Amino acid sequence: CVESSGATILGGAAAVSSSSPSSESCLLLLDVLVLPQEYFRLVKVKIAIRDVNDNAPRFPVPHIRLSVPENAPVNTRLAIEHPALDPDVGTNGVQTYRLRDNYGVFTLDVEENESGERTPYLIVMGALDRETREEYVTVIVAEDGGTPPLVGSATLTIGISDINDNCPQFSDSQLNITLYGNSSVGTHVATVHAVDMDLGSNAQITYSYSQKVSQPSRDLFHLDESTGAITLSSKVDGDTPRLHRLIILGNGPGFMMRPPEVVPRFIANEVEGVVYLKELEPINTPIAFFTIKDPDEKYKVNCYLDGDGPFRLSPYKPYNNEYLLETTKPLDYETQQLYEISVVAWNSEGFRVNKIIKVQVLDDNDNSPVFSQQLIELSIEENNVPNAFLTKLYATDADSGERGQVSYFLGPDAPSYFALDKTTGVLTVSTQLDREEKEKYRYTVKAVDSGFPPRESIATVTITVLDKNDNSPRFINKDFSFFVPENFPGFGEIGVISVTDADAGQNGWVALSVLNGSDIFVIDTGKGVLRAKVSLDREQQSSYVLWIEAVDGGDPALSSTAKITILLLDINDNPPLVLFPQSNMSYLLVLPSTLPGSPITEVYAVDKDTGMNAVIAYSIIGRRGPRPESFRIDPKTGNITLEESLMQNDYGLYRLLVKVSDHGYPEPLHSTVMVNLFVNDTVSNESYIESLLRKEPDISIEEKQPQISIEPTHKKMESASCMPTLVALSIISLGSIALVTGMGIYICLRKGKKHHRADENLEVQIPLNGRINLHMLEKKPMEISNI
């Protein structure tokens, strides 16, 4: 309240003066002077004046403008400089503000200071983009707290200010220009034009050549950095190259943030963005390396693999921002022929780019024909009519084209009076069958596809001639021996245990069971097929001995047992692992004073297989250098020696492509490694040598099968190791001997051909070798110093 100096009341009249009220109820103090005849007396009177809501809020200006930068983050607050005014006080004054249209990206907040004044703030609630919309026009409404409330409004224009957030874009991505050889200097060749979506200085563009443009092209064609005009700057003559590729950059005044970069380096065969992989490629086959980085070097970049398929993108240690794309399981053309995946990279500011990779799976003759039944059990009454129909065989092949066309053949064990149609698969018997002469027939049939080389599968046909009899079960052999290659798949067919019972019906029913080793092996009771529940590994156990029992359905039951010997054959499933050198990029300094015959370095590799599968040979299959024949490699030890004295003209970098091959079966496997030798007195420019190493060497492959002799002591050991097997084979039945002998001949023939199949070997490159268990090494490799 404000106390006035008072008013004088004379003769019942009073003059009242006061200042403006400053609160809802203000007291006005009057000094009243009464003039009786005898004396004067002073009296103070307080009068309260209550405010009513008789004024609406009013903005001082009808149109308010605000400017917001387009990169303003969410929750940015901007004060509105011209708040509404209301002559009323207290709750009758301005209480709230609101927008009639917030466009989904704005809202209002009100802050009250210590003196009670309320200021509205504009809050950004969503992303802004000037190139999409540069201005928002709405109405700001102020409302007081009276009853009823009164409102006032003003037009609010929110302008979005430009920032340099757009890169220049060319109207055409490629121009093809033909220039005549007699064109004069200064001839206009072309004009490139780029557009920047920003405004003002942010949209200024200059043009320049990329670093990839060769100097002769720069000298021949002049580029105006302001207009983008390209003109002929020198005369064309006979020595001028015919084709020039000009890569032109449109440069803005300094783009604030650039998207991440995804730089692929393909390992697999790639043509125009499509990677071609054979369906026989193993698990973890590398496809490409990707370098993921931020051009501004100030934002964290992450990446992931988008798309379906058996692929994995993982960090490639110990390098930063390097990722390896590889397969996670074998590809199958018959399942899916084309995959489309994307390597996506994004930084902490939300910029996102992706690199699309298409993977085309190439079909190969990797599927053998598959019989609808591996064991075909047939029965026919004796005294049948000639050429009686037995069954129609059916096999399918998942491969395409000729690879999937199937023909049928009888196995060599089929009697001559059975016939099998090659095309239709119809099986017939040409003569009458007599049960008393022969009750059961068992032989194999083959389904062969038309691929190259052809693949085949074998099914077993059993034919029972029906009759009555009473005999106990009888195994065809008391001892069965099966030779199974290691890595044989779980529940794959190891062999068929043949058992017969001359009886018919229930008395002739035979059940087979495994008496020992049932935790690993299982036998099909009805078909006699012996299978392993898990994949068998020769490196863990090389042989198994089982006892199989056959029990008929008679009462009392009769039974018999048979011995099963399972021998695991070593498979050449491990290529040589090169331990030294550990990188194709390492190199060794060779002094020119090195004497001929001196050892220079060595290539050292190991093989996890055994026997011939682990015998390693070394050879140089490609050379590059001033005089590459100056070096040779020992095929047995891998030692590299100098053969001839080095001359002045022999200085420089030598690159030797070394092939490390085993003598394995069924196919020898090999790896390759690049040995780099730098002939000089010293290393004066290390970066120059490293640049030479990074270049792809132009080396022609000289395929030479390395020949090494096996020591006689090894032969004796191998002969001695075969003695237990020969003794075991000598006591089994004639049928098993024939089977094992045939398998041995087959293996020998395949070994004899292994030298002719070098082109089909699995090739392992050094940079792709996985982790190396150094504890398994018996020899410490020499170190090639990377000077």
Secondary structure as GFF3:
##gff-version 3
##sequence-region A 1 787
A	DSSP	beta_strand	2	3	.	.	.	ID=ss1
A	DSSP	beta_strand	9	10	.	.	.	ID=ss2
A	DSSP	beta_strand	13	14	.	.	.	ID=ss3
A	DSSP	beta_strand	25	34	.	.	.	ID=ss4
A	DSSP	beta_strand	41	50	.	.	.	ID=ss5
A	DSSP	beta_strand	63	69	.	.	.	ID=ss6
A	DSSP	beta_strand	77	79	.	.	.	ID=ss7
A	DSSP	three_ten_helix	90	92	.	.	.	ID=ss8
A	DSSP	beta_strand	94	99	.	.	.	ID=ss9
A	DSSP	beta_strand	106	112	.	.	.	ID=ss10
A	DSSP	beta_strand	118	124	.	.	.	ID=ss11
A	DSSP	beta_strand	135	144	.	.	.	ID=ss12
A	DSSP	beta_strand	151	161	.	.	.	ID=ss13
A	DSSP	beta_strand	169	170	.	.	.	ID=ss14
A	DSSP	beta_strand	188	191	.	.	.	ID=ss15
A	DSSP	beta_strand	194	195	.	.	.	ID=ss16
A	DSSP	three_ten_helix	200	203	.	.	.	ID=ss17
A	DSSP	beta_strand	206	209	.	.	.	ID=ss18
A	DSSP	alpha_helix	215	220	.	.	.	ID=ss19
A	DSSP	beta_strand	221	223	.	.	.	ID=ss20
A	DSSP	beta_strand	229	232	.	.	.	ID=ss21
A	DSSP	beta_strand	248	251	.	.	.	ID=ss22
A	DSSP	beta_strand	261	266	.	.	.	ID=ss23
A	DSSP	beta_strand	269	271	.	.	.	ID=ss24
A	DSSP	beta_strand	274	278	.	.	.	ID=ss25
A	DSSP	beta_strand	286	293	.	.	.	ID=ss26
A	DSSP	beta_strand	301	306	.	.	.	ID=ss27
A	DSSP	beta_strand	311	315	.	.	.	ID=ss28
A	DSSP	beta_strand	322	327	.	.	.	ID=ss29
A	DSSP	beta_strand	338	347	.	.	.	ID=ss30
A	DSSP	beta_strand	352	362	.	.	.	ID=ss31
A	DSSP	beta_strand	370	371	.	.	.	ID=ss32
A	DSSP	beta_strand	375	381	.	.	.	ID=ss33
A	DSSP	beta_strand	388	392	.	.	.	ID=ss34
A	DSSP	beta_strand	395	396	.	.	.	ID=ss35
A	DSSP	three_ten_helix	401	404	.	.	.	ID=ss36
A	DSSP	beta_strand	406	410	.	.	.	ID=ss37
A	DSSP	beta_strand	418	420	.	.	.	ID=ss38
A	DSSP	beta_strand	426	429	.	.	.	ID=ss39
A	DSSP	beta_strand	440	449	.	.	.	ID=ss40
A	DSSP	beta_strand	456	466	.	.	.	ID=ss41
A	DSSP	beta_strand	474	475	.	.	.	ID=ss42
A	DSSP	beta_strand	479	485	.	.	.	ID=ss43
A	DSSP	beta_strand	493	496	.	.	.	ID=ss44
A	DSSP	beta_strand	499	500	.	.	.	ID=ss45
A	DSSP	three_ten_helix	505	508	.	.	.	ID=ss46
A	DSSP	beta_strand	510	514	.	.	.	ID=ss47
A	DSSP	beta_strand	521	523	.	.	.	ID=ss48
A	DSSP	beta_strand	529	532	.	.	.	ID=ss49
A	DSSP	beta_strand	543	552	.	.	.	ID=ss50
A	DSSP	beta_strand	559	569	.	.	.	ID=ss51
A	DSSP	beta_strand	577	580	.	.	.	ID=ss52
A	DSSP	beta_strand	587	590	.	.	.	ID=ss53
A	DSSP	beta_strand	599	602	.	.	.	ID=ss54
A	DSSP	beta_strand	604	606	.	.	.	ID=ss55
A	DSSP	three_ten_helix	611	614	.	.	.	ID=ss56
A	DSSP	beta_strand	616	624	.	.	.	ID=ss57
A	DSSP	three_ten_helix	628	630	.	.	.	ID=ss58
A	DSSP	beta_strand	631	633	.	.	.	ID=ss59
A	DSSP	beta_strand	639	642	.	.	.	ID=ss60
A	DSSP	three_ten_helix	648	650	.	.	.	ID=ss61
A	DSSP	beta_strand	652	662	.	.	.	ID=ss62
A	DSSP	beta_strand	670	679	.	.	.	ID=ss63
A	DSSP	alpha_helix	686	694	.	.	.	ID=ss64
A	DSSP	alpha_helix	712	730	.	.	.	ID=ss65
A	DSSP	alpha_helix	734	752	.	.	.	ID=ss66
A	DSSP	three_ten_helix	754	756	.	.	.	ID=ss67
A	DSSP	three_ten_helix	758	760	.	.	.	ID=ss68
A	DSSP	beta_strand	763	765	.	.	.	ID=ss69
A	DSSP	three_ten_helix	766	768	.	.	.	ID=ss70
A	DSSP	three_ten_helix	774	776	.	.	.	ID=ss71
###
